[in-house]
Amino acid sequence: PKDWLFQGSINNSTWVTLDTRTNETNWVSGTTRTYTFTNFTAYKYYRISITGTQPDYYGYVGFDQVELMEVT
C-alpha cells in the first residue's frame, strides 16, 4: 500500500479514523515498519482501508502481519 487509513469501530458500521498514512513507498518483502498514533478508546473492530497503491503492484496488496500494541 502507498496510502491508507487505520480505523476503529465499536459496532462495525461507524468508523473512526485513528491514523492516516500517505506516500509510503519502497516496501521490501520481509521488512518491519512501525507506526505510532494516539488513541484512548478501546475499539472492538479495526481495519486498514487502502486508498492508494504503488503503480507497479498491479492492484495487489498484502500484509504478512499486523500487530497492535499499547504503549504506556
C-alpha positions in Angstrom: 0.0 0.0 0.0 1.0 3.6 -0.5 -1.9 5.4 1.2 -4.2 4.1 3.8 -6.4 4.9 6.8 -6.3 2.9 10.0 -9.7 2.9 11.6 -11.6 1.6 14.7 -15.2 0.9 15.4 -17.3 -0.2 18.3 -20.2 -1.5 16.2 -18.6 -2.5 12.8 -20.7 0.2 11.0 -19.5 3.6 12.2 -15.7 4.0 11.7 -13.3 6.5 13.3 -10.0 7.2 11.6 -7.2 6.7 14.1 -4.2 7.2 11.7 -3.7 8.3 8.1 -0.6 7.5 6.0 0.3 8.8 2.6 3.1 8.2 0.1 4.6 5.2 1.9 7.0 3.8 -0.7 9.9 1.5 -1.1 8.4 -1.6 0.5 10.7 -4.6 0.7 9.4 -8.1 1.5 10.3 -9.2 5.0 10.9 -5.8 6.5 9.1 -4.4 9.5 7.7 -0.9 9.8 6.4 0.7 13.0 3.8 3.4 13.1 2.5 5.1 16.3 -0.6 7.2 16.9 -2.5 8.4 20.0 -5.8 6.7 20.8 -7.6 6.5 24.2 -10.6 4.3 23.1 -10.6 0.5 23.0 -12.5 -0.4 19.8 -13.9 -3.8 19.2 -13.1 -3.7 15.4 -10.1 -2.4 13.5 -9.5 -2.1 9.8 -7.0 -0.8 7.3 -8.7 1.0 4.4 -6.2 1.2 1.5 -6.8 4.4 -0.6 -3.8 4.2 -2.9 -1.3 1.6 -4.2 2.1 1.8 -5.9 1.8 1.8 -9.7 4.0 -1.3 -10.1 2.0 -3.5 -7.8 -0.8 -4.3 -10.3 -3.5 -3.8 -7.7 -2.3 -6.5 -5.4 -1.6 -5.6 -1.7 -0.7 -7.9 1.1 0.2 -7.8 4.7 2.1 -10.5 6.4 1.3 -9.5 9.9 -0.3 -6.6 11.8 0.4 -6.2 15.5 -1.3 -3.7 17.8 0.5 -2.8 21.0 -0.3 -0.4 23.9 2.5 1.9 24.9 2.2 3.4 28.4 
